[in-house]
Amino acid sequence: MSQRVRLLQPGWDASLDYEADAPSPPVEADQVRVAVEACGVCHRDLLDREGRFPFMRLPITPGHEATGRIVELGARVTGLEVGARVATMHRDACGDCVACRRGDTTLCVGAAWVFGLLADGGYASDVVAPASAVYRVPDAMPAAHAAVLHCTFGTAYRDLVTLARVRAGERVLVTGANGGVGTAAVQIAARLGAHVVALVRSKDHEGFLRSLGASEVTTDAKAVSSVDVAVDTVGAPTFLAALHALQIGGRIVTVGNVTREKVGLNLGLVITRGLTILGGSGATRDEMRAVLHMHAERPFDFPIARTMPLESADEAQRLVRGGGLRGRIVLEPRRP
């Protein structure tokens, strides 16, 4: 038996359901069972709760940012062992489709174990998942850091390095810079030698973001101009301003979609300025190895807004919904 949190129906009228004595799912041949140490609360969890994805399975256990140790292996699992410390990726990979064969497992079309959407996630004391949906993390890394590493620093690394190919000396705009992906993007862009412009809603975050490597901090999106790269972690409220801030030949990676608004795109602007629009996504295992190497050379700053017990998951999501946090809230299941 295990603890878990359940989303029974979309919306905010009802609270998330906490079960202190829930059945533990069986482990299939290609799966592992992980005893969860911590699970981050991501803004995507709020989108899941709001029913923004019509294909979501309900009821479901939310959460795609979990870490812990493997306590059970399926019969066909290789390369992992009981006791290994791992963290979840956003989803699994089939290993055989065109995207997987070229190493871009985040775009796999042959697998669909998406935590918190199509499969039970990490708001639990244990999570069962395909072995391809987890990766190794260092034993010494604090649980809160290991839990959020993939979704924050992994996403930021993929956006800036793999997709946008940021070079030293370029100007990089990060919207929603005080959030989980935003704070990671500020740090990685600074380490790449970029001049980082951080966009936030409140100047209260200025000192904090400058300490992470931001060269400029602003609350006025329309005042930003001549950037080579923009990482938009917000979506409709900031996307067009970030797009207009790009200089000729600029690149924008969009990774946030926090509101239901749609964006009207001026194709003439994109064409005449030769802009590139890229969709961001979670990192591959190879990209996570690069992230861990970067962290080993010079440890990242992991802004953790708060650590809360698993049974407070509903409160945690409402705090994230309220906005203004610096970094992630992390849930921890109680252990006997």
C-alpha positions as CSV (number, residue, x, y, z in Angstrom):
1,M,0.0,0.0,0.0
2,S,1.2,3.6,-0.6
3,Q,0.2,7.2,-0.4
4,R,-1.0,9.1,-3.4
5,V,-2.8,12.2,-4.5
6,R,-5.6,11.9,-7.1
7,L,-7.1,14.3,-9.5
8,L,-10.7,13.1,-9.9
9,Q,-12.2,15.8,-12.1
10,P,-10.8,18.9,-13.8
11,G,-11.1,22.3,-12.2
12,W,-10.6,24.2,-9.0
13,D,-14.0,23.8,-7.3
14,A,-13.0,20.5,-5.8
15,S,-9.7,19.7,-3.9
16,L,-7.2,17.1,-4.9
17,D,-7.9,13.9,-3.2
18,Y,-5.2,12.5,-0.8
19,E,-5.2,8.7,-0.2
20,A,-3.1,7.6,2.8
21,D,-3.5,3.9,2.0
22,A,-3.7,3.3,-1.7
23,P,-2.9,0.1,-3.6
24,S,0.5,-0.1,-5.3
25,P,0.4,-0.9,-9.0
26,P,2.3,-3.9,-10.3
27,V,5.6,-3.6,-12.1
28,E,5.6,-4.9,-15.8
29,A,8.6,-6.4,-17.5
30,D,10.0,-3.1,-18.9
31,Q,9.2,-1.0,-15.8
32,V,10.7,0.0,-12.5
33,R,9.2,1.0,-9.2
34,V,10.7,4.1,-7.5
35,A,10.3,5.0,-3.9
36,V,9.6,8.7,-4.2
37,E,11.7,11.1,-2.1
38,A,10.3,14.3,-3.6
39,C,8.2,15.6,-6.5
40,G,8.1,19.1,-7.9
41,V,4.9,21.1,-8.5
42,C,5.1,22.4,-12.1
43,H,2.9,25.0,-13.8
44,R,2.0,22.2,-16.3
45,D,0.3,20.4,-13.3
46,L,-2.1,23.3,-13.2
47,L,-2.9,23.0,-16.9
48,D,-3.5,19.3,-16.4
49,R,-5.9,20.1,-13.5
50,E,-7.7,22.7,-15.6
51,G,-8.5,20.0,-18.3
52,R,-6.4,21.8,-20.9
53,F,-5.5,18.4,-22.5
54,P,-8.7,16.7,-23.6
55,F,-6.9,13.3,-23.9
56,M,-6.0,13.2,-20.2
57,R,-6.9,10.1,-18.4
58,L,-9.0,10.5,-15.2
59,P,-8.7,9.8,-12.3
60,I,-5.0,10.3,-12.3
61,T,-2.0,11.0,-10.0
62,P,-0.4,14.3,-11.0
63,G,3.3,15.1,-11.1
64,H,6.1,14.7,-13.6
65,E,9.0,15.8,-11.5
66,A,9.8,13.0,-9.1
67,T,13.0,11.5,-7.7
68,G,13.8,8.5,-5.5
69,R,15.5,5.1,-5.5
70,I,14.5,2.0,-7.5
71,V,13.0,-0.6,-5.3
72,E,11.8,-3.1,-7.9
73,L,12.9,-4.0,-11.4
74,G,10.9,-5.6,-14.3
75,A,12.2,-8.8,-15.8
76,R,13.4,-7.1,-19.0
77,V,15.0,-4.0,-17.5
78,T,18.8,-3.6,-18.1
79,G,21.3,-0.9,-17.2
80,L,19.6,-0.1,-13.9
81,E,19.6,-1.8,-10.6
82,V,17.7,-1.9,-7.3
83,G,19.0,1.0,-5.2
84,A,19.9,3.2,-8.1
85,R,18.9,6.9,-7.6
86,V,16.8,8.2,-10.5
87,A,14.5,11.0,-11.5
88,T,11.6,11.0,-13.9
89,M,11.6,12.6,-17.4
90,H,8.4,13.9,-18.9
91,R,7.7,10.7,-20.7
92,D,9.1,7.4,-22.0
93,A,10.5,6.6,-25.4
94,C,10.0,3.6,-27.7
95,G,13.7,3.5,-28.9
96,D,12.6,2.5,-32.4
97,C,10.8,5.4,-34.1
98,V,12.6,7.9,-36.4
99,A,13.0,10.4,-33.6
100,C,14.4,7.9,-31.2
101,R,16.8,6.5,-33.7
102,R,18.3,9.9,-34.3
103,G,18.6,10.4,-30.5
104,D,15.7,12.9,-30.0
105,T,13.6,10.8,-27.6
106,T,11.6,13.9,-26.5
107,L,9.8,13.7,-29.9
108,C,9.1,10.0,-29.8
109,V,6.0,9.0,-31.6
110,G,5.9,5.4,-30.5
111,A,5.4,5.7,-26.8
112,A,2.9,7.6,-24.6
113,W,3.7,7.2,-20.9
114,V,3.2,10.8,-20.1
115,F,3.4,11.4,-16.3
116,G,0.3,13.2,-14.9
117,L,-1.6,13.0,-18.2
118,L,-1.7,9.5,-19.5
119,A,0.0,7.7,-16.6
120,D,0.1,8.2,-12.9
121,G,2.8,10.6,-11.8
122,G,5.0,11.5,-8.8
123,Y,2.5,12.9,-6.3
124,A,2.8,9.6,-4.5
125,S,5.1,7.6,-2.2
126,D,6.0,5.3,-5.1
127,V,5.8,5.6,-8.9
128,V,5.9,2.9,-11.5
129,A,7.2,3.8,-14.9
130,P,9.0,2.4,-18.0
131,A,12.7,2.3,-17.5
132,S,13.1,4.6,-20.5
133,A,11.3,7.3,-18.5
134,V,13.9,7.7,-15.8
135,Y,17.5,8.7,-15.7
136,R,20.3,8.5,-13.1
137,V,20.9,11.4,-10.7
138,P,23.8,11.7,-8.2
139,D,23.4,10.2,-4.7
140,A,24.5,13.4,-3.1
141,M,22.1,15.7,-4.8
142,P,19.4,17.0,-2.4
143,A,16.0,15.4,-3.2
144,A,14.3,18.7,-4.0
145,H,17.0,19.5,-6.5
146,A,17.1,16.1,-8.2
147,A,13.3,16.1,-8.5
148,V,13.1,19.4,-10.5
149,L,16.4,19.1,-12.4
150,H,15.0,17.7,-15.7
151,C,11.9,19.9,-16.1
152,T,13.8,23.1,-15.2
153,F,17.5,22.9,-16.1
154,G,17.0,20.1,-18.6
155,T,14.3,22.1,-20.4
156,A,16.4,25.3,-20.3
157,Y,19.5,23.5,-21.6
158,R,17.6,22.0,-24.5
159,D,16.0,25.4,-25.3
160,L,19.3,27.4,-25.2
161,V,21.9,24.9,-26.4
162,T,20.2,22.3,-28.6
163,L,17.5,24.4,-30.2
164,A,18.5,28.0,-30.1
165,R,22.3,27.3,-30.2
166,V,23.2,30.4,-28.1
167,R,26.7,31.7,-28.5
168,A,28.8,33.8,-26.2
169,G,28.1,37.6,-26.6
170,E,24.5,37.2,-27.7
171,R,21.6,38.9,-26.0
172,V,19.1,36.5,-24.5
173,L,15.7,37.4,-23.2
174,V,14.1,35.1,-20.6
175,T,10.4,35.8,-19.8
176,G,8.9,34.6,-16.5
177,A,12.5,34.6,-15.3
178,N,11.6,34.1,-11.6
179,G,9.9,30.7,-12.3
180,G,11.5,27.2,-12.4
181,V,12.5,27.1,-16.0
182,G,13.1,30.9,-16.0
183,T,15.7,30.8,-13.2
184,A,17.4,27.8,-14.9
185,A,17.5,29.6,-18.2
186,V,19.0,32.7,-16.7
187,Q,21.8,30.6,-15.2
188,I,22.6,28.5,-18.2
189,A,22.5,31.5,-20.6
190,A,24.9,33.4,-18.4
191,R,27.2,30.4,-18.3
192,L,27.1,30.3,-22.1
193,G,28.5,33.9,-22.1
194,A,25.2,35.6,-23.0
195,H,24.0,39.0,-21.9
196,V,20.8,38.0,-20.1
197,V,17.7,40.2,-20.0
198,A,15.2,38.9,-17.4
199,L,11.5,39.8,-17.7
200,V,9.4,39.5,-14.6
201,R,6.2,41.0,-13.2
202,S,7.8,42.6,-10.1
203,K,11.0,44.4,-9.6
204,D,11.2,42.6,-6.2
205,H,13.0,39.8,-8.1
206,E,15.8,42.0,-9.4
207,G,18.5,41.3,-6.8
208,F,17.7,37.6,-6.9
209,L,17.9,37.4,-10.7
210,R,21.1,39.4,-10.9
211,S,22.6,37.0,-8.4
212,L,21.8,34.2,-10.8
213,G,23.5,35.9,-13.7
214,A,21.0,38.3,-15.2
215,S,22.6,41.4,-16.7
216,E,19.3,43.3,-16.9
217,V,16.0,42.9,-15.1
218,T,12.8,44.6,-16.4
219,T,9.1,44.5,-15.9
220,D,8.3,46.2,-19.3
221,A,8.3,43.7,-22.1
222,K,7.9,46.5,-24.7
223,A,11.1,48.1,-23.6
224,V,13.2,45.1,-24.6
225,S,14.8,45.1,-28.1
226,S,17.6,43.8,-30.2
227,V,17.9,40.3,-28.6
228,D,19.3,37.4,-30.5
229,V,17.3,34.7,-28.6
230,A,14.2,34.7,-26.5
231,V,13.1,31.9,-24.2
232,D,9.4,32.4,-23.5
233,T,8.3,30.5,-20.4
234,V,4.9,32.2,-20.2
235,G,3.0,32.1,-23.4
236,A,0.3,34.5,-24.8
237,P,0.9,37.3,-22.3
238,T,4.6,37.7,-23.3
239,F,5.1,35.8,-26.6
240,L,4.4,38.6,-29.1
241,A,6.5,41.1,-27.1
242,A,9.3,38.6,-27.0
243,L,8.9,38.0,-30.8
244,H,9.1,41.8,-31.5
245,A,12.2,42.1,-29.3
246,L,14.1,39.9,-31.7
247,Q,16.6,41.5,-34.0
248,I,16.9,40.3,-37.6
249,G,17.7,36.6,-37.7
250,G,16.6,36.1,-34.1
251,R,15.3,32.8,-32.6
252,I,12.5,32.3,-30.1
253,V,11.9,29.1,-28.1
254,T,8.4,28.9,-26.7
255,V,8.1,26.6,-23.7
256,G,5.3,28.1,-21.7
257,N,1.5,28.2,-22.2
258,V,0.1,29.4,-18.9
259,T,-3.2,30.9,-20.2
260,R,-5.9,29.8,-22.6
261,E,-5.4,32.7,-24.9
262,K,-4.4,32.1,-28.5
263,V,-1.7,34.2,-30.2
264,G,-2.3,36.0,-33.5
265,L,1.0,35.8,-35.5
266,N,2.1,38.5,-37.9
267,L,3.7,36.3,-40.6
268,G,5.1,39.4,-42.3
269,L,7.2,40.1,-39.3
270,V,8.5,36.6,-39.2
271,I,9.3,36.6,-42.9
272,T,10.9,40.0,-43.2
273,R,13.1,39.7,-40.2
274,G,14.0,36.0,-40.9
275,L,12.9,34.9,-37.5
276,T,12.9,31.3,-36.2
277,I,10.2,30.0,-33.9
278,L,11.0,26.8,-32.0
279,G,8.9,24.7,-29.7
280,G,10.7,23.7,-26.5
281,S,10.4,20.4,-24.7
282,G,12.0,18.3,-22.0
283,A,15.6,17.0,-22.3
284,T,16.9,13.7,-23.5
285,R,19.1,11.5,-21.4
286,D,22.2,12.8,-23.3
287,E,21.2,16.3,-22.6
288,M,20.7,15.5,-18.9
289,R,24.2,14.1,-18.8
290,A,25.4,17.4,-20.2
291,V,23.4,19.3,-17.6
292,L,24.8,17.2,-14.8
293,H,28.3,17.8,-16.1
294,M,27.7,21.5,-16.1
295,H,26.4,21.3,-12.6
296,A,29.4,19.3,-11.4
297,E,31.8,21.9,-12.8
298,R,29.9,24.7,-11.1
299,P,26.8,23.9,-9.0
300,F,23.6,25.5,-10.1
301,D,21.5,27.5,-7.7
302,F,18.2,25.7,-7.2
303,P,15.5,28.1,-6.1
304,I,13.0,26.1,-4.0
305,A,10.1,28.3,-3.0
306,R,8.9,25.8,-0.4
307,T,8.9,22.2,0.6
308,M,5.5,20.8,1.7
309,P,4.1,17.3,2.7
310,L,2.4,15.3,0.0
311,E,-1.0,15.7,1.7
312,S,-0.7,19.4,1.1
313,A,-0.6,19.0,-2.7
314,D,-3.9,20.9,-3.2
315,E,-2.6,23.9,-1.3
316,A,0.7,23.7,-3.1
317,Q,-1.0,23.9,-6.5
318,R,-3.1,26.9,-5.4
319,L,0.1,28.7,-4.3
320,V,1.6,28.1,-7.7
321,R,-1.5,29.3,-9.3
322,G,-1.3,32.5,-7.3
323,G,2.1,33.3,-8.9
324,G,5.0,35.3,-7.7
325,L,7.0,32.4,-6.4
326,R,10.8,32.1,-6.8
327,G,11.4,28.6,-8.2
328,R,9.5,25.4,-7.4
329,I,7.4,24.1,-4.6
330,V,8.4,20.5,-3.8
331,L,6.2,17.8,-2.2
332,E,7.6,15.1,0.0
333,P,5.8,11.9,1.0
334,R,5.9,11.0,4.7
335,R,8.0,7.9,5.4
336,P,7.2,5.4,8.2
